[in-house]
Amino acid sequence: MPKYTYDCSTCGPFTMRQSMNEQHEYAYCPHCGDTSTRVFNAFQTYKMDGKLKQRIEKGQQPRVVTKDKLPTNKRKKATQGRPWMAGH
């Protein structure tokens, strides 16, 4: 069964195992019984190396492309005949 994290306004965050068939929008805090909302966390990024984590986050941002780095639309020159088809 997967683990889901919820945030209780009184006690703070807690994690519990739930069946995938159950609803996951809210849960009751096991300590105080208040209704808690679900918190979405990145999958196991807390176990990753800091540099790898930064690289993943940086990869999510779009790259800024300047005009001088755009590809040119120059047409290639047509080839002058086919040397392997001599005399045909």
Secondary structure, DSSP 8 states (H G I E B T S, - for coil): --EEEEEETTTEEEEEE--TTS--SEEE-TTT--EEEEE---TTGGGS-HHHHHHHHHHTS-----GGGS------------GGGTT-
